[in-house]
């Protein structure tokens, strides 16, 4: 009788706990990256412009290689510290035709945005930022991977042709 009672209590506990699976995530916990729009736990990022900048040109004055640059708007949607530099924690660039390795970051292509690059953005406020990567060549497309911050878990991939 004790075994049946213990089994029944265990079964009730298992059924009760199955409703607590942690699947009730708020929309701010939903991560995605599509159509130039990235959503992660504490911020949203919209890519507003991309460009290939040859070495020596404005935005790549001191580079020895061409760069792939992108500009974005970032909005703080959470209660954590967010700044334009936060974009670097969730974007990775690859040029798969030449290598499966991640592209190396280049200096900021837009020095006008640099003074506010590390300034905290208040909740529900936005700021502009830019970032760039050194290219292997100027013909192969670039793949930008959106990842969850602090991980390499891919949440989406955008492909950009070089024109």
Backbone as JSON, one array per atom type, in Angstrom:
{
  "sequence": "XXXXXXXXXXXXXXXXXXXXXXXXXXXXXXXXXXXXXXXXXXXXXXXXXXXXXXXXXXXXXXXXXXXXXXXXXXXXXXXXXXXXXXXXXXXXXXXXXXXXXXXXXXXXXXXXXXXXXXXXXXXXXXXXXXXXXXXXXXXXXXXXXXXXXXXXXXXXXXXXXXX",
  "N": [[0.82, -1.18, 0.0], [1.97, 1.22, 0.8], [3.86, 1.54, -1.21], [2.27, 1.94, -3.48], [1.0, 4.31, -2.74], [3.25, 6.03, -2.58], [4.12, 5.91, -5.25], [1.9, 7.07, -6.49], [2.03, 9.68, -5.43], [4.48, 10.5, -6.51], [3.88, 10.41, -9.23], [1.91, 12.42, -9.35], [3.5, 14.62, -8.62], [5.3, 14.72, -10.79], [3.54, 15.26, -12.93], [2.59, 17.74, -12.08], [4.94, 19.3, -12.11], [5.54, 19.27, -14.81], [4.19, 21.3, -16.03], [5.76, 23.44, -15.5], [7.85, 24.03, -17.29], [9.41, 26.13, -18.19], [8.91, 27.32, -20.6], [7.53, 29.62, -20.95], [8.35, 32.28, -22.24], [9.04, 35.72, -22.43], [8.36, 38.14, -25.02], [10.64, 39.68, -25.27], [12.66, 37.9, -24.79], [12.82, 36.39, -27.02], [14.79, 35.49, -29.7], [15.88, 36.56, -32.88], [16.87, 36.94, -36.34], [16.3, 38.46, -39.16], [15.6, 39.83, -42.37], [17.28, 42.16, -42.18], [16.92, 42.86, -39.52], [17.55, 42.43, -36.18], [16.75, 40.76, -33.22], [17.33, 40.44, -29.86], [17.68, 39.43, -26.41], [18.0, 41.88, -24.82], [18.09, 44.02, -26.59], [17.27, 45.57, -29.79], [18.29, 45.53, -33.18], [18.74, 47.24, -36.17], [19.9, 46.93, -39.38], [20.98, 49.48, -41.35], [22.49, 50.3, -43.51], [24.92, 49.12, -45.85], [28.28, 48.67, -47.06], [31.07, 48.21, -49.26], [34.3, 49.16, -48.68], [37.09, 50.31, -50.23], [40.66, 49.93, -49.55], [42.29, 52.74, -48.19], [40.3, 54.55, -48.87], [37.72, 56.9, -47.73], [36.63, 56.09, -44.53], [38.04, 53.8, -44.47], [40.65, 54.56, -44.23], [43.21, 53.85, -43.24], [43.47, 51.2, -43.7], [44.74, 48.11, -45.1], [43.44, 46.35, -46.6], [40.35, 45.84, -48.42], [37.22, 46.61, -46.82], [34.18, 45.32, -45.36], [31.53, 47.17, -44.47], [29.02, 48.05, -42.08], [26.15, 49.89, -41.1], [24.02, 50.74, -38.4], [21.02, 50.92, -36.38], [20.48, 50.81, -32.97], [18.41, 49.69, -30.36], [17.61, 49.9, -26.98], [15.89, 47.51, -25.31], [15.57, 46.35, -22.89], [16.34, 45.97, -19.37], [19.02, 46.22, -18.97], [22.49, 47.28, -19.32], [23.14, 48.77, -22.37], [24.85, 49.62, -25.32], [26.02, 51.17, -28.4], [28.25, 49.56, -28.99], [27.46, 47.06, -28.22], [26.47, 45.64, -30.36], [28.58, 44.25, -31.49], [28.7, 41.96, -29.97], [26.83, 40.26, -30.95], [26.93, 39.93, -33.7], [28.52, 38.28, -36.35], [30.86, 37.92, -38.97], [31.4, 36.31, -42.11], [33.14, 35.07, -44.97], [32.39, 32.82, -46.86], [33.2, 31.64, -49.31], [35.92, 31.82, -49.49], [36.96, 31.11, -47.0], [36.17, 29.32, -44.0], [36.49, 30.59, -41.75], [35.92, 33.15, -39.34], [35.58, 36.56, -40.29], [38.01, 39.14, -39.74], [37.71, 41.8, -37.47], [37.55, 45.24, -38.41], [38.76, 48.67, -38.11], [36.41, 51.21, -36.95], [34.14, 52.3, -39.44], [32.9, 54.75, -39.54], [33.77, 57.52, -38.23], [32.43, 59.65, -37.1], [30.5, 58.56, -35.48], [31.92, 57.39, -33.46], [32.47, 58.77, -30.89], [30.21, 58.23, -29.3], [30.09, 55.53, -29.08], [30.42, 53.82, -26.86], [28.62, 54.79, -25.06], [26.0, 54.51, -22.75], [22.72, 53.44, -23.58], [19.55, 54.51, -22.8], [16.65, 52.71, -21.55], [14.25, 51.87, -24.01], [15.24, 53.77, -25.77], [17.21, 54.82, -28.63], [20.24, 54.46, -30.6], [22.83, 55.22, -32.99], [25.19, 53.22, -34.82], [28.24, 51.74, -36.13], [30.14, 49.22, -37.82], [32.84, 47.09, -39.0], [34.51, 44.69, -41.16], [37.54, 43.1, -42.27], [37.98, 42.11, -45.63], [38.37, 39.04, -47.53], [38.26, 38.96, -50.28], [36.88, 40.89, -53.04], [34.68, 39.9, -54.35], [33.29, 37.59, -53.47], [30.29, 36.75, -51.68], [29.17, 38.07, -48.48], [28.46, 36.65, -45.36], [26.49, 37.39, -42.69], [26.19, 36.45, -39.46], [23.76, 36.31, -37.01], [23.96, 36.0, -33.58], [23.22, 34.62, -30.34], [23.96, 36.65, -27.57], [27.06, 36.21, -25.93], [27.27, 33.6, -26.67], [27.73, 31.17, -29.3], [25.51, 30.47, -30.61], [23.61, 30.37, -33.39], [21.17, 32.57, -34.56], [20.16, 33.48, -36.87], [20.89, 34.18, -40.35], [22.19, 36.49, -42.64], [22.77, 37.23, -46.01], [24.99, 39.1, -47.96], [25.56, 40.5, -51.04], [28.45, 41.48, -52.84], [28.83, 44.37, -54.59]],
  "CA": [[0.0, 0.0, 0.0], [2.86, 2.37, 0.87], [4.49, 1.69, -2.52], [1.26, 2.51, -4.38], [0.82, 5.69, -2.32], [4.47, 6.74, -2.98], [4.07, 5.99, -6.71], [0.86, 8.04, -6.83], [2.57, 11.01, -5.11], [5.52, 10.78, -7.5], [3.19, 10.69, -10.49], [1.28, 13.75, -9.2], [4.58, 15.61, -8.64], [5.79, 14.79, -12.17], [2.52, 15.95, -13.73], [2.56, 19.14, -11.64], [6.15, 19.98, -12.56], [5.6, 19.34, -16.27], [3.66, 22.61, -16.42], [6.77, 24.45, -15.17], [8.99, 23.71, -18.16], [10.18, 27.31, -18.54], [8.63, 27.71, -21.97], [6.82, 30.9, -20.96], [9.32, 33.34, -22.44], [8.46, 36.97, -22.92], [8.81, 38.45, -26.38], [11.98, 40.24, -25.22], [13.6, 36.79, -24.75], [12.82, 35.75, -28.32], [15.9, 35.95, -30.51], [15.73, 36.3, -34.3], [17.62, 37.79, -37.24], [15.81, 38.35, -40.52], [15.29, 41.08, -43.08], [18.12, 43.22, -41.63], [16.44, 43.2, -38.19], [17.98, 41.45, -35.18], [16.11, 40.91, -31.9], [17.87, 39.6, -28.79], [17.03, 39.65, -25.11], [18.01, 43.24, -24.28], [18.07, 45.09, -27.59], [16.94, 45.35, -31.19], [19.26, 46.16, -34.05], [18.32, 47.29, -37.56], [20.98, 47.31, -40.29], [20.44, 50.55, -42.19], [23.31, 50.52, -44.71], [26.15, 48.33, -45.96], [29.15, 49.12, -48.14], [32.44, 47.74, -49.35], [35.14, 50.34, -48.75], [38.47, 49.94, -50.59], [41.74, 50.45, -48.71], [42.67, 54.11, -48.48], [39.12, 55.41, -49.06], [37.09, 57.4, -46.5], [36.06, 55.0, -43.75], [39.06, 52.74, -44.43], [41.83, 55.34, -44.58], [44.47, 53.25, -42.83], [43.43, 49.77, -43.97], [45.52, 47.56, -46.2], [42.51, 45.49, -47.33], [38.99, 46.39, -48.44], [36.39, 46.2, -45.69], [32.72, 45.31, -45.46], [31.05, 48.0, -43.36], [27.58, 48.19, -41.94], [25.64, 50.9, -40.17], [22.82, 50.2, -37.76], [20.38, 51.59, -35.26], [20.3, 49.86, -31.88], [17.44, 50.17, -29.37], [17.61, 49.18, -25.71], [14.54, 47.04, -24.99], [15.58, 45.66, -21.6], [16.77, 46.72, -18.18], [20.46, 46.05, -18.84], [23.31, 48.27, -20.02], [23.29, 48.55, -23.81], [25.45, 50.73, -26.05], [26.25, 50.74, -29.78], [29.27, 48.51, -29.04], [26.78, 45.78, -27.95], [26.26, 44.95, -31.63], [29.71, 43.34, -31.72], [28.51, 40.72, -29.23], [25.79, 39.43, -31.58], [27.12, 39.84, -35.15], [29.75, 37.66, -36.82], [30.93, 38.0, -40.44], [32.13, 35.25, -42.78], [33.17, 35.1, -46.42], [32.57, 31.38, -46.96], [33.83, 31.17, -50.54], [37.37, 31.81, -49.29], [37.34, 30.53, -45.72], [35.09, 29.12, -43.05], [36.86, 31.35, -40.57], [35.27, 34.44, -39.13], [36.36, 37.71, -40.76], [38.63, 39.92, -38.68], [37.13, 43.14, -37.32], [38.33, 46.39, -38.88], [38.39, 49.89, -37.38], [35.09, 51.77, -37.26], [34.13, 53.01, -40.72], [32.26, 56.05, -39.41], [34.36, 58.14, -37.05], [31.47, 60.57, -36.49], [29.73, 57.81, -34.48], [32.84, 56.86, -32.45], [32.38, 59.31, -29.52], [29.08, 57.68, -28.54], [30.11, 54.09, -29.28], [30.31, 53.11, -25.58], [27.68, 55.5, -24.2], [24.81, 53.7, -22.43], [21.44, 53.84, -24.16], [18.46, 54.3, -21.84], [15.59, 51.8, -22.0], [13.35, 52.37, -25.06], [15.92, 54.78, -26.58], [18.02, 54.26, -29.71], [21.47, 55.15, -31.0], [23.38, 54.71, -34.25], [26.52, 52.67, -34.72], [28.8, 51.14, -37.34], [31.2, 48.24, -37.61], [33.4, 46.63, -40.27], [35.4, 43.53, -41.17], [38.45, 42.98, -43.4], [37.52, 41.11, -46.6], [39.33, 38.2, -48.22], [38.22, 39.4, -51.67], [35.77, 41.81, -53.3], [33.7, 39.24, -55.21], [32.5, 36.6, -52.73], [29.31, 37.35, -50.76], [29.42, 38.09, -47.04], [27.38, 36.11, -44.54], [26.47, 37.94, -41.34], [25.47, 35.57, -38.55], [23.27, 36.84, -35.75], [24.12, 34.99, -32.53], [22.84, 35.03, -28.99], [25.1, 37.25, -26.88], [27.79, 35.33, -25.03], [27.28, 32.24, -27.2], [27.86, 31.11, -30.75], [24.26, 29.91, -31.1], [23.14, 31.17, -34.51], [19.73, 32.84, -34.56], [19.8, 33.85, -38.24], [22.01, 34.53, -41.24], [21.88, 37.39, -43.75], [23.82, 37.21, -47.04], [25.13, 40.36, -48.67], [26.37, 40.44, -52.25], [29.35, 42.6, -53.04], [28.53, 44.94, -55.91]],
  "C": [[0.88, 1.26, 0.0], [3.51, 2.62, -0.49], [3.53, 2.34, -3.51], [1.06, 4.0, -4.06], [2.03, 6.54, -2.77], [4.51, 6.93, -4.49], [3.06, 7.04, -7.16], [1.36, 9.46, -6.56], [3.64, 11.43, -6.12], [4.9, 11.16, -8.83], [2.53, 12.08, -10.46], [2.35, 14.84, -9.27], [5.12, 15.8, -10.06], [4.81, 15.55, -13.05], [2.47, 17.44, -13.36], [3.76, 19.92, -12.17], [6.23, 20.11, -14.07], [5.03, 20.65, -16.78], [4.64, 23.73, -16.17], [8.01, 24.28, -16.03], [9.81, 24.92, -18.57], [9.93, 27.78, -19.95], [7.92, 29.05, -22.07], [7.82, 32.04, -21.05], [8.6, 34.58, -22.93], [9.01, 37.24, -24.31], [10.21, 39.04, -26.38], [13.05, 39.14, -25.14], [13.7, 36.09, -26.1], [13.93, 36.34, -29.17], [15.64, 35.59, -31.97], [16.58, 37.29, -35.09], [17.13, 37.54, -38.65], [15.46, 39.72, -41.07], [15.98, 42.29, -42.44], [17.71, 43.66, -40.23], [16.81, 42.09, -37.22], [17.31, 41.79, -33.85], [16.78, 39.93, -30.96], [17.28, 40.06, -27.48], [16.94, 41.12, -24.7], [18.01, 44.36, -25.31], [17.63, 44.59, -28.95], [17.97, 46.09, -32.02], [18.72, 46.11, -35.48], [19.49, 47.76, -38.41], [20.39, 48.3, -41.29], [21.22, 50.75, -43.49], [24.49, 49.57, -44.67], [26.97, 48.88, -47.12], [30.48, 48.39, -48.1], [33.29, 48.99, -49.55], [36.57, 49.9, -49.07], [39.49, 50.55, -49.63], [42.1, 51.86, -49.16], [41.5, 55.07, -48.67], [38.59, 55.87, -47.7], [36.35, 56.27, -45.79], [37.0, 53.82, -43.62], [40.41, 53.38, -44.79], [43.15, 54.65, -44.31], [44.52, 51.74, -43.1], [44.31, 49.36, -45.14], [44.68, 46.64, -47.08], [41.17, 46.21, -47.43], [38.22, 45.86, -47.24], [34.93, 46.13, -46.09], [32.22, 46.05, -44.23], [29.54, 47.96, -43.3], [27.27, 49.23, -40.88], [24.32, 50.38, -39.63], [22.26, 51.19, -36.75], [20.11, 50.53, -34.21], [19.38, 50.48, -30.83], [17.5, 49.28, -28.14], [16.17, 48.8, -25.38], [14.46, 46.37, -23.63], [16.02, 46.58, -20.48], [18.27, 46.6, -17.94], [21.19, 47.14, -19.62], [23.48, 47.85, -21.48], [23.92, 49.8, -24.4], [25.66, 50.27, -27.49], [27.29, 49.63, -29.91], [28.65, 47.12, -28.79], [26.55, 44.98, -29.22], [27.37, 43.94, -31.92], [29.54, 42.01, -31.01], [27.53, 39.77, -29.93], [25.93, 39.3, -33.1], [28.49, 39.26, -35.46], [29.73, 37.69, -38.35], [31.84, 36.9, -40.98], [32.11, 35.52, -44.28], [33.45, 33.66, -46.84], [33.23, 30.88, -48.24], [35.34, 31.04, -50.38], [37.8, 31.1, -48.01], [36.1, 30.31, -44.87], [35.39, 29.85, -41.76], [36.11, 32.67, -40.53], [36.17, 35.55, -39.66], [36.87, 38.5, -39.55], [38.02, 41.32, -38.66], [38.11, 44.2, -37.79], [37.96, 47.6, -38.03], [37.02, 50.41, -37.82], [35.12, 52.55, -38.57], [33.55, 54.42, -40.64], [32.72, 56.71, -38.12], [33.43, 59.16, -36.38], [30.65, 59.88, -35.39], [30.6, 57.34, -33.3], [32.68, 57.45, -31.06], [31.26, 58.72, -28.67], [29.03, 56.15, -28.58], [29.92, 53.3, -27.98], [29.35, 53.79, -24.6], [26.42, 54.66, -24.0], [23.55, 54.31, -23.05], [20.37, 53.53, -23.12], [17.41, 53.36, -22.43], [14.63, 52.54, -22.94], [13.94, 53.52, -25.88], [16.82, 54.08, -27.59], [19.28, 55.08, -29.93], [21.95, 54.51, -32.3], [24.79, 54.2, -34.02], [26.98, 52.14, -36.07], [29.86, 50.13, -36.93], [31.68, 47.74, -38.96], [34.29, 45.42, -40.06], [36.29, 43.58, -42.4], [37.97, 41.86, -44.32], [38.68, 40.27, -47.13], [39.41, 38.6, -49.69], [37.01, 40.32, -51.86], [34.74, 41.22, -54.26], [32.76, 38.31, -54.45], [31.52, 37.28, -51.79], [29.74, 37.23, -49.3], [28.21, 37.48, -46.35], [27.54, 36.7, -43.14], [25.6, 37.01, -40.5], [25.03, 36.39, -37.34], [23.36, 35.73, -34.73], [23.58, 35.52, -31.21], [24.09, 35.53, -28.28], [25.74, 36.25, -25.92], [27.85, 33.89, -25.49], [27.62, 32.3, -28.69], [26.6, 30.49, -31.36], [23.67, 30.84, -32.16], [21.63, 31.32, -34.44], [19.23, 33.27, -35.94], [21.01, 34.24, -39.02], [21.47, 35.42, -42.36], [23.05, 37.32, -44.72], [23.8, 38.52, -47.79], [26.05, 40.15, -49.87], [27.26, 41.66, -52.29], [29.13, 43.1, -54.46], [29.66, 45.78, -56.42]]
}
